[in-house]
């Protein structure tokens, strides 16, 4: 049975916001400068539970469930990342978020985040991105690491719905994807939501669109836009899915980009090192005031 209620995080404000045909479930806490925190697969807003449960002083942490994930309504598209970026921009407009926003993204949330800062840089003051390749990775570097994608993404793109709904694949993945493991209750909170058919289809479409459309498009037309927003990349070095070479500083086409590799940490860095994520967010806030 899919979990039908969001997990409790004390003092967190919950709302549903309609934007661009999506009924977004939004969790937020704190007051002050907006921090828009985007999750990846196979997670939802709860990945930011530590920031939401104890928001840094002067920051308003806003963590939406992306379209079709968590408790948000289904996306009216097949999860092309530019479409998701447009959805999130629409959410920002409805919520009245101006041009003093810090953006945070992990995994696919980082991928979508790059689309956003490259499209409308003036809406953001900084971007903290975690365990995601940057969009300028050279073709040779991508080719050398392509086997990592092929190890699981075709499976997600084809039989992703029954895999999410009827197997314990996600429970295994969370154990394999972290250096120290994730506690059972947290794994349950993430995995059970993917038993829902809407969420399972969203996960499948996320990978299907990436493999069939977005990878070929990026091969034909490499990213030429330059990031003008300060980008701070934080990367668990033990990530088996995304290699840190794809986030290298020397290939980033950005005015202000740094990469920090974290030893003893895997893909799920927000869960494994929440205190470090918090520190780097606070530092980015101070540096961009």
SVG drawing of the C-alpha trace seen along z (x, -y; Angstrom):
<svg xmlns="http://www.w3.org/2000/svg" viewBox="-4 -41 45 49">
<polyline fill="none" stroke="black" stroke-width="0.4" points="0.0,0.0 1.5,-3.4 2.0,-5.9 -0.8,-8.4 0.4,-11.1 3.6,-13.0 6.0,-12.1 5.9,-14.4 8.5,-17.0 7.8,-19.2 6.9,-22.9 7.0,-22.5 4.3,-24.4 2.5,-22.3 0.5,-23.6 -0.7,-22.6 0.1,-25.2 -1.4,-25.0 1.1,-26.1 1.3,-25.3 -1.1,-22.4 0.7,-20.8 -0.7,-20.5 2.6,-21.0 2.9,-19.7 5.2,-22.2 7.0,-22.0 8.6,-25.0 10.1,-26.2 12.0,-29.3 11.8,-33.0 13.9,-35.2 15.8,-34.7 14.1,-31.9 16.0,-28.7 14.4,-26.5 15.5,-22.9 14.9,-20.4 15.1,-16.6 16.0,-13.8 15.1,-10.1 14.1,-8.0 13.2,-10.6 11.0,-13.5 11.0,-16.6 11.9,-14.5 15.5,-14.4 15.7,-17.9 14.2,-17.0 17.2,-18.3 17.1,-21.7 13.3,-21.8 13.4,-20.7 16.0,-23.2 16.2,-26.0 19.3,-28.2 18.7,-31.6 17.5,-34.1 16.6,-31.4 13.2,-30.2 13.6,-26.7 11.1,-25.7 11.1,-22.1 8.5,-21.1 7.8,-17.6 8.6,-17.8 5.7,-17.0 4.5,-13.4 6.9,-12.7 6.1,-12.6 2.6,-14.1 2.6,-16.4 0.1,-15.8 1.1,-14.2 3.1,-16.1 1.1,-17.1 4.1,-15.9 6.7,-13.1 9.2,-14.7 11.4,-16.4 13.7,-18.4 13.1,-21.7 9.4,-21.2 10.0,-20.5 12.1,-23.6 9.2,-25.6 6.9,-24.0 9.2,-25.1 9.5,-28.6 5.7,-28.8 5.6,-27.6 8.1,-30.4 5.8,-33.0 2.7,-31.8 4.6,-31.8 5.9,-35.3 9.6,-34.4 11.6,-37.2 15.2,-37.6 17.0,-36.8 16.6,-33.0 19.2,-30.4 18.8,-27.2 19.7,-23.8 19.5,-20.6 20.4,-17.0 20.5,-14.3 17.7,-15.2 16.9,-18.3 20.5,-19.4 19.9,-18.6 16.7,-20.7 18.5,-23.3 21.2,-23.8 18.4,-24.2 17.0,-27.0 20.1,-29.0 21.2,-28.8 17.7,-30.0 17.0,-32.7 20.1,-33.5 18.7,-36.8 16.3,-35.0 19.0,-33.3 21.9,-34.5 23.6,-31.1 23.3,-27.4 24.3,-24.5 24.3,-21.4 25.0,-17.9 26.1,-14.7 25.1,-15.7 27.2,-16.1 27.4,-19.6 26.0,-20.3 29.4,-21.0 31.0,-17.6 33.1,-16.7 31.8,-13.9 34.9,-11.8 34.4,-12.0 30.7,-11.1 31.6,-8.1 34.1,-6.8 31.4,-6.8 28.5,-5.8 28.5,-2.3 27.3,-3.6 24.1,-4.9 23.6,-1.7 23.8,0.4 20.4,-0.8 18.8,-3.5 17.4,-1.2 15.8,0.9 14.1,-2.2 13.0,-3.4 11.4,-0.1 10.1,1.9 10.3,-0.9 6.6,-0.8 6.5,2.8 10.0,2.6 9.1,-0.3 5.7,1.0 6.3,4.7 9.9,5.3 12.3,4.2 14.7,2.7 14.7,-0.7 15.4,0.7 18.5,2.4 19.5,-0.7 19.5,-2.9 21.8,-0.4 24.1,-0.2 24.1,-3.9 25.3,-5.1 28.6,-4.5 27.1,-4.0 23.6,-2.9 20.3,-4.6 18.1,-3.9 15.1,-1.6 12.4,-4.1 13.9,-6.7 14.2,-4.0 10.6,-3.0 9.4,-6.6 11.1,-7.0 10.4,-3.5 6.8,-3.2 5.8,-6.4 7.0,-4.7 4.3,-2.0 1.9,-4.6 1.2,-4.2 1.5,-7.9 4.9,-8.1 6.2,-4.9 5.2,-6.1 6.9,-9.5 10.1,-7.7 9.9,-5.6 9.3,-8.7 12.1,-10.6 14.6,-8.0 12.8,-7.2 12.8,-10.8 16.4,-11.2 17.6,-8.2 15.5,-8.5 15.4,-12.3 17.7,-14.3 20.9,-12.3 20.7,-12.4 19.8,-16.1 22.8,-16.9 25.1,-14.9 23.8,-16.8 23.8,-20.2 26.2,-20.5 25.4,-23.1 27.0,-26.5 25.4,-28.8 27.7,-30.0 26.6,-30.0 26.9,-33.5 25.4,-32.5 27.9,-31.2 27.8,-27.4 29.0,-25.3 29.2,-21.6 29.3,-19.2 30.0,-15.6 30.1,-12.3 33.2,-10.7 31.9,-7.2 29.0,-7.7 28.5,-4.6 25.9,-6.2 27.5,-9.6 31.3,-9.9 32.8,-13.1 34.8,-13.6 31.6,-14.8 31.4,-17.7 35.1,-18.8 35.9,-22.4 38.2,-22.6 35.5,-21.8 32.7,-23.9 31.8,-26.9 30.9,-29.1 32.1,-32.5 32.3,-31.1 32.3,-27.3 33.9,-25.2 33.8,-21.4 34.2,-19.8 34.7,-16.1 33.6,-14.4 35.4,-11.2 33.5,-8.4 30.3,-9.5 28.1,-8.0 25.4,-9.4 22.9,-10.3 25.0,-13.0 22.1,-15.0 21.1,-12.0 24.7,-11.0 26.2,-14.4 23.3,-16.8 25.5,-18.9 28.0,-19.5 25.1,-20.4 23.9,-22.9 27.3,-24.4 27.8,-24.9 24.3,-26.5 25.0,-28.9 28.4,-29.8 26.8,-30.4 24.2,-32.6 26.8,-34.7 28.9,-35.0 26.0,-36.2 24.5,-38.8"/>
</svg>
